[in-house]
């Protein structure tokens, strides 16, 4: 046994996840005042690693389908993905 099996994993969310949650909340708030043609920023933070546990990217919290379809998605569909990201992160906080 090398010790990693008994080393507890840190609790709570990473700083990048908390930052992503704040961005998701800003995008959602902006959606209330935005036109459907507005540019919606990508949640990508260039930490591209899919979690075996969740199936989501550990950097942006999107699924492979959400990542793959991002470029062709409408602004409303992108905002929906941001909403899902916020829900996923919030659920992990509980």
N, C-alpha and C positions, 0 to 999 in steps of 0.2 A: 504494500500500500504506500503510495507516494505522498499522501496527505491531502491531495485535492479532493478525495472522496469524502473527507470529513470537514473540509473547509466550507463554512456557510457562505452562501451567495449573498451579496449585498441586497438589503431590502430597499424598497422604494424604486422610483424611476430615475433614469439617468438625466443629466442636465439637458441633453439633446432632446429627450422625449418631452420634458417639461417645456422646452422652447418650442417644440413642434405643436404642443397643445395650445400654447398661447397664440401661435400663428393660425392654427385652425379656428380658434375663437375669433380672431380678427377677420379672417376670411368669411366666417359665418355672419359676423356683424356687418361687414361690408356688403354682403349679399342682400341685406335688407334695403340698401340704397343703390345697388348696382343695376346696370342694364345688362341684358343677357349677352351683349357683345363685349363686355369688359374682359380684360385679360385676367385670368386666375393663375397665380403663381404655382409652380410645381412644388410639392413637398419634399422632393429629392434633396438630400444633404450629402450625397456622394459616399454614403456608407451602405454599400449594396451587399447585403448578406441576408439570405432568407432563413428565418427561424424554423427549425424542424418542429418545434412545439406548436407554433401558431400558424405557420404558413405565410406570415407577413415579413416584409423587409424589416430588419432591425433598425435601419436608419429612418425610413419614411413611414413605416407602419402600413404600407399598401400591399395588397396581394399581387401575384404575378399578372393576373388579368387586369387589375387596375393600373399597374405600371405599363403594361403593353398597350392598353387602349388610351392612355393619357393624351397622346398627341392628336388623336382623332376625336376626342371627347368635346362636347359642347361646354361652355362655361358653367351651365347649370349642373351638368354631370360631374364636372370637376369639383364644384362646391359640395355635391353630395359625397364625393370621395373624402373631401376634407372633413365633412361631418362624421363620416364613419371613422376616420382617424381619431377625431376627438373622442368619440364613443369608446374606441378600443383603448386609448390611453387612460381615459377616466375609469374604465372597468378594471384596469390593472392597478389603479390607485387604491382600490377597495380591499 
